[in-house]
Amino acid sequence: MLMVGMVSVSALAAVGMSMQFMMIINVLMTLYVVGGNALISRFIGQGRRRRASALLYSLGILAVVLSIFVSIGGYMGSETFYALMGAKEDVVREGTLYFKIISLGIVFIFVDTLLYNALSAAGDTKNSLYIKLVSSAINAFLNYVLIFGHYGFDAMGIEGAAYATVISYVFNVAAYYLLLKKRDSKLYILPIMRIEDIKRAISVGWSAALDRGVSSFSFLLFVSIIAAYGTAELAGYQVGLRIEGIAFMPGFGFAIAASALVGQSLGARDKDRAYKMGIISARVAYIFMGSVGAVLILFPEFLVGFFTKDAQTLAVASYYLILVGLAQIPLAIMFVYSAALRGAGATKTTLKVNILSLWIFRVIPSYIAYKLGYGIVAIFIIMNVETLIKGVIYWYIYKKRVWLDTKI
C-alpha cells in the first residue's frame, strides 16, 4: 500500500477495494477452514494426529477444486466487481488490471489459508511465522522491483504489486509442502480421503461461511456508501483500515490462540480450561490493541503521511484513525470471543450476532446518514458504535458458557 500510494490515489483505492473482494472469496475458504479448525484442534486434543492429518489432506483437495471456479470468476468479472461497487472510472481501470492477476493465483491463496489455519489449530504457529517473515520480505522486495522498475525490469505500477503478491503466495505453499513432508511436524501429508470428516467440517463451516458471506456483502454495501462520497474518501478509508491493521494483528493472533486452545481443551473434555483460555486470550488482546489504539489517536496524521500526501485523503484517514482508536478494546473482545466460539463449533451463534449487528447498527444507519447529507465522519462514528455494541454482545454470550456444550 505504501508503494502503490506513490503511483496514484486511484491505484491506492483500487488495491484497497480488492480487500473487500477477498472478503467475498473468503466465504468459500471459511466453508472448510472454520469447520476444519474445530475438528483438527479437537483431534489434536484427543491425541489423534493421524486423523487430523488425513482431514487436512481431504480439505486440501476440496480447496483446490473450489479455487478453480473462483479463479475463473475473478478473472472474468474483475471490471464488473469494481463498477458495481460504485468506483470511479480511474479506480475501475486500475483495479481490473490488479485483480485479474490476483485471480490467477487464487489456488495458492486457498491452499495457503488452509495450511496456515490448520497448523494454528494444531498448535504450530512458529513455523508459519518463519514462512510469513520470508514471504513478506520477498513480497516487499518484488513490490519495489516490479512497481517502480528496478534491476532491469520495466515499471509495472499496480500490475507489479499483483505479481509480487501472487509470487509470495506460491512461496508460502512450497514452504508449507516441505514442512508437511516431515512426519514429526504437528500435521503431515497423509493421502487418505475421509469423506465423513469433510462432511463434519462442512456441517460446522456452513454457518461460518454464511456468516462471512452476509458480512462480506454488508461490508461491500458499507464501502459502496463510502465510495459514493468520492475517491479521496474511499482512499482515506482504505489507508486508515490498513494502518488499523497494526492494531488488528494482536487481536487476530490471540483469536487464533483462543480458537486453537478452546478446541483442544474441549477435545480433552476440559470445559473449565477451555473457558479460561478465551478469557486469558481476550485480556492480552485488549491490552495490546488498546495500547495501539492510543497511538492511532495521538499520531494519526504522522501515520497516514507514510501512505499519501494528498491533503483530502490524509484528512479522511486521520479522522478514521482517531475514531477507531477509541474502539480497539471492544474490537479485541469481539475478535477473541467470536473466535473462541468458532473453535468450539458454535458457528450458528456467531452467524446470528454478526448479521443482526452489521445490518441493524451499521449498514442501515450509514445509508440513512448518507442520504440525509451527513459527512464521512458520521459514517465512521456509526461504524465504531456498531463495534462497541457487538463487543458487549459477545462478552455477554461468552460469560453464559452455553457454547461450551456445542457438539460437532
C-alpha positions in Angstrom: 0.0 0.0 0.0 2.9 2.4 0.7 4.4 1.8 -2.7 1.1 1.8 -4.6 0.3 5.1 -2.9 3.3 6.6 -4.7 1.7 5.6 -8.0 -1.6 7.4 -7.7 -4.6 7.9 -5.4 -6.7 5.8 -7.8 -4.3 2.9 -7.6 -4.3 3.1 -3.8 -8.1 3.0 -3.7 -8.2 0.1 -6.2 -5.8 -2.1 -4.1 -7.8 -1.2 -1.0 -11.1 -2.2 -2.6 -9.6 -5.6 -3.6 -9.6 -6.4 0.1 -13.4 -6.2 0.0 -13.5 -8.7 -2.9 -11.1 -11.0 -1.0 -13.7 -10.9 1.8 -16.2 -12.4 -0.5 -13.7 -15.1 -1.7 -13.0 -15.8 2.0 -16.6 -17.1 2.2 -15.7 -20.3 0.3 -12.5 -20.7 2.3 -14.4 -20.3 5.5 -16.6 -23.2 4.5 -13.8 -25.7 5.0 -11.3 -23.7 7.2 -13.5 -23.0 10.3 -15.0 -26.5 10.5 -11.6 -27.9 9.7 -10.0 -25.9 12.5 -12.7 -27.0 15.0 -12.2 -30.7 14.1 -8.4 -30.6 13.9 -8.0 -28.9 17.2 -10.3 -31.5 18.9 -8.4 -34.4 17.2 -5.1 -32.9 18.5 -6.6 -32.5 21.9 -7.6 -36.2 21.8 -4.1 -37.2 20.6 -5.3 -38.3 17.2 -2.6 -36.7 14.9 -3.1 -39.2 12.1 -6.8 -38.5 11.9 -6.1 -34.7 11.9 -3.5 -35.1 9.1 -5.9 -37.2 6.9 -8.6 -34.5 7.3 -6.1 -31.8 6.3 -5.3 -33.8 3.1 -9.0 -34.1 2.3 -9.7 -30.4 2.8 -6.7 -29.6 0.6 -8.3 -31.4 -2.3 -11.5 -29.6 -1.7 -9.7 -26.3 -1.6 -8.0 -26.8 -4.9 -11.3 -27.7 -6.6 -13.2 -24.7 -5.2 -10.3 -22.3 -6.1 -10.6 -23.2 -9.8 -14.1 -21.8 -10.1 -13.3 -18.7 -8.0 -10.2 -18.0 -10.2 -12.3 -18.1 -13.4 -15.0 -15.9 -11.9 -12.4 -13.4 -10.5 -10.6 -13.1 -13.8 -13.7 -12.7 -16.0 -15.6 -10.5 -13.5 -12.9 -8.1 -12.2 -14.2 -5.0 -14.1 -17.8 -5.7 -13.2 -17.0 -6.0 -9.5 -15.3 -2.6 -9.3 -18.1 -1.0 -11.3 -20.8 -2.5 -9.1 -19.0 -1.1 -6.0 -19.5 2.4 -7.4 -15.9 3.1 -8.0 -14.9 5.9 -10.3 -13.6 5.1 -13.9 -9.9 5.5 -13.0 -10.3 3.2 -10.0 -12.2 0.6 -12.1 -9.4 0.7 -14.7 -6.6 0.2 -12.2 -8.5 -2.3 -10.1 -9.2 -4.5 -13.1 -5.6 -4.7 -14.0 -4.7 -5.7 -10.4 -7.4 -8.2 -9.6 -7.1 -10.2 -12.9 -3.6 -11.1 -12.0 -4.5 -11.8 -8.3 -7.2 -14.2 -9.7 -4.6 -16.3 -11.4 -3.1 -17.1 -8.0 -6.3 -17.9 -6.2 -5.4 -21.6 -5.9 -2.3 -20.7 -3.9 -4.2 -18.3 -1.7 -6.8 -21.1 -0.9 -4.2 -23.7 -0.1 -2.0 -21.2 1.9 -5.1 -20.2 4.0 -6.0 -23.8 4.7 -2.5 -24.8 5.8 -1.9 -21.7 7.9 -5.1 -22.2 9.8 -4.8 -26.0 10.2 -1.3 -25.7 11.7 -2.5 -23.0 14.0 -5.4 -25.2 15.1 -2.8 -28.0 15.8 -0.8 -25.6 17.9 2.0 -24.8 15.5 2.2 -21.0 14.9 6.0 -20.7 14.9 6.7 -22.4 11.5 4.0 -20.2 10.0 5.8 -17.1 11.5 9.1 -18.1 9.8 7.4 -18.8 6.5 5.5 -15.5 6.5 8.5 -13.5 7.5 10.4 -14.7 4.5 7.4 -14.4 2.3 6.8 -10.8 3.4 10.4 -9.9 2.6 10.0 -11.5 -0.9 6.8 -9.6 -1.4 8.2 -6.3 -0.3 11.3 -6.7 -2.5 9.3 -7.7 -5.6 7.0 -4.8 -5.0 10.0 -2.4 -5.1 11.4 -4.1 -8.2 8.2 -4.5 -10.2 6.1 -1.5 -9.3 8.9 1.1 -9.9 11.1 -0.8 -12.3 14.5 -1.7 -10.9 17.3 -4.2 -11.7 16.4 -4.2 -15.4 12.6 -4.6 -15.0 10.1 -2.2 -16.5 8.0 -0.2 -14.1 4.7 -2.1 -14.0 2.8 0.0 -11.4 -0.2 -1.7 -9.9 0.3 -4.8 -12.0 3.7 -5.3 -10.4 2.1 -5.2 -7.0 -0.3 -8.0 -8.1 2.5 -10.2 -9.5 4.6 -9.7 -6.3 1.6 -10.9 -4.2 1.0 -14.0 -6.2 4.7 -15.0 -6.2 4.8 -14.6 -2.4 1.8 -17.0 -2.1 3.5 -19.5 -4.3 6.5 -19.4 -2.0 4.2 -20.0 1.1 2.6 -23.1 -0.4 6.0 -24.5 -1.4 7.4 -23.9 2.1 4.4 -25.5 3.8 4.7 -28.5 1.5 8.3 -29.1 2.6 7.2 -28.7 6.2 4.4 -31.2 5.9 6.6 -33.8 4.3 8.2 -34.2 7.7 6.5 -36.9 9.8 7.5 -35.2 13.1 5.6 -32.0 12.3 2.2 -31.3 14.1 0.5 -32.3 10.9 1.8 -34.1 7.9 0.8 -35.2 4.4 -1.3 -38.3 4.7 -3.0 -39.1 1.3 -6.2 -40.6 2.8 -9.6 -39.1 1.8 -12.1 -39.1 4.8 -15.4 -38.1 3.3 -17.1 -38.4 6.7 -14.8 -35.9 8.3 -15.2 -33.5 5.3 -19.0 -33.6 5.9 -18.5 -32.9 9.6 -16.2 -30.0 8.9 -18.7 -28.5 6.4 -21.6 -29.1 8.8 -19.8 -26.7 11.2 -18.3 -24.5 8.5 -21.5 -23.7 6.6 -22.8 -21.4 9.3 -19.5 -19.6 9.5 -19.4 -19.4 5.6 -22.9 -17.9 5.6 -21.9 -15.5 8.4 -18.8 -14.5 6.3 -20.9 -14.2 3.1 -23.6 -11.9 4.6 -20.9 -10.0 6.5 -18.9 -9.5 3.3 -22.0 -8.4 1.4 -22.7 -6.0 4.2 -19.2 -4.6 4.2 -19.4 -4.2 0.4 -22.5 -2.1 0.8 -20.8 -0.2 3.6 -17.8 0.5 1.4 -20.0 1.4 -1.6 -21.6 4.1 0.7 -18.1 5.4 1.4 -17.2 5.2 -2.3 -20.2 7.4 -3.1 -18.5 10.3 -1.2 -15.6 10.3 -3.7 -12.2 8.7 -4.5 -10.4 10.7 -1.8 -12.8 9.4 0.9 -12.5 5.9 -0.4 -8.7 6.0 -0.4 -8.7 7.6 3.0 -10.9 4.8 4.4 -8.7 2.1 2.8 -5.5 3.7 4.1 -7.0 4.1 7.6 -8.1 0.4 7.5 -4.6 -0.8 6.6 -3.0 1.3 9.4 -5.6 0.0 11.8 -4.4 -3.5 10.8 -1.4 -2.8 13.0 -3.8 -2.9 15.9 -5.7 -5.8 14.4 -2.7 -8.1 14.5 -2.6 -8.8 18.2 -6.4 -9.4 18.0 -6.0 -11.8 15.2 -3.1 -13.6 16.9 -4.9 -14.1 20.2 -8.1 -15.0 18.3 -6.2 -17.8 16.7 -4.8 -18.8 20.1 -8.3 -18.8 21.6 -9.8 -20.9 18.8 -7.0 -23.5 18.9 -6.8 -23.8 22.7 -10.5 -23.8 23.3 -10.9 -26.6 20.6 -8.0 -28.6 22.1 -9.4 -28.2 25.6 -12.8 -29.4 24.6 -11.3 -32.3 22.8 -9.6 -33.2 26.1 -13.0 -32.8 27.8 -11.8 -29.9 30.0 -14.5 -27.2 29.8 -13.1 -25.1 32.6 -9.7 -24.8 30.8 -11.5 -24.1 27.5 -13.4 -21.2 29.2 -10.2 -19.8 30.8 -8.2 -19.9 27.6 -10.7 -17.5 26.0 -10.6 -15.2 29.0 -6.8 -15.0 29.1 -6.5 -14.5 25.3 -9.0 -11.7 25.4 -7.2 -9.9 28.3 -3.9 -10.0 26.5 -5.5 -8.9 23.2 -7.3 -5.9 24.6 -4.2 -4.7 26.4 -2.2 -4.8 23.2 -5.0 -3.4 21.0 -5.9 -0.7 23.5 -2.2 0.4 23.5 -2.0 0.6 19.8 -5.4 2.4 19.7 -3.8 5.1 21.9 -1.1 5.6 19.2 -3.7 5.8 16.5 -5.5 8.6 18.4 -2.3 10.5 19.2 -0.5 10.4 15.9 -3.0 9.9 13.1 -1.5 12.4 10.5 2.0 11.1 11.1 0.9 7.5 10.3 -1.2 8.4 7.3 1.7 10.5 5.9 3.6 7.4 5.1 0.9 6.3 2.6 -0.2 9.5 0.9 0.5 13.3 0.7 -3.0 14.1 -0.8 -4.5 16.6 1.7 -8.1 15.4 1.5 -7.1 11.7 1.7 -4.9 12.4 4.6 -7.7 14.2 6.5 -10.2 11.4 5.9 -7.8 8.7 7.1 -6.8 10.7 10.1 -10.4 11.1 11.2 -10.9 7.4 10.7 -7.8 6.5 12.9 -8.9 8.8 15.8 -12.3 7.2 15.9 -11.3 3.6 15.5 -8.6 4.1 18.1 -11.4 4.5 20.7 -12.9 1.2 19.6 -9.9 -1.1 19.9 -10.8 -2.7 23.2 -14.4 -3.8 22.3 -12.9 -4.9 18.9 -10.4 -7.1 20.7 -13.2 -8.7 22.8 -15.2 -9.3 19.6 -12.2 -10.9 17.8 -11.2 -13.3 20.6 -14.6 -14.3 21.9 -16.1 -14.9 18.4 -13.0 -17.0 17.5 -13.4 -19.0 20.7 -17.0 -19.7 19.9 -16.0 -20.8 16.4 -13.2 -23.0 17.8 -15.9 -24.7 19.9 -18.0 -25.2 16.8 -20.7 -22.7 17.9 -20.8 -21.1 14.4 -24.6 -20.6 14.4 -24.3 -18.2 17.3 -21.7 -16.1 15.6 -23.8 -16.1 12.5 -26.8 -14.6 14.2 -24.8 -12.0 16.1 -22.8 -10.7 13.1 -25.7 -10.5 10.7 -28.1 -8.7 13.1 -25.4 -6.3 14.4 -24.0 -5.3 10.9 -27.4 -4.6 9.4 -29.2 -3.0 12.4 -26.3 -1.0 13.7 -24.0 -0.3 10.8 -25.3 -0.7 7.2 -28.8 0.8 7.6 -27.8 3.7 9.8 -24.9 4.5 7.4 -27.2 4.6 4.4 -29.6 6.8 6.2 -26.8 9.2 7.3 -25.5 9.4 3.7 -29.0 10.1 2.4 -29.5 12.8 5.0 -26.3 14.6 3.8 -24.1 13.8 6.8 -20.3 13.8 6.1 -17.9 10.9 6.1 -17.1 11.3 9.8 -20.7 10.4 10.7 -20.2 7.1 8.8 -17.1 6.3 10.8 -18.9 7.1 14.1 -21.7 4.7 13.2 -19.1 2.0 12.4 -17.5 2.3 15.8 -20.7 2.4 17.7 -21.6 -0.9 16.0 -18.2 -2.4 17.1 -18.9 -1.4 20.7 -22.4 -3.0 20.7 -21.1 -6.2 19.1 -18.3 -6.4 21.6 -20.8 -6.2 24.5 -23.0 -8.9 22.9 -20.1 -11.3 22.6 -18.9 -10.6 26.1 -22.4 -11.5 27.4 -22.7 -14.7 25.3 -19.2 -15.9 26.4 -19.9 -15.4 30.1 -23.1 -17.5 29.9 -20.9 -20.6 28.9 -23.7 -22.3 27.0 -21.4 -22.6 23.9 -19.2 -25.0 25.9 -21.7 -27.7 25.3 -21.6 -27.4 21.4 -21.5 -30.8 19.7 -19.6 -31.5 16.5 
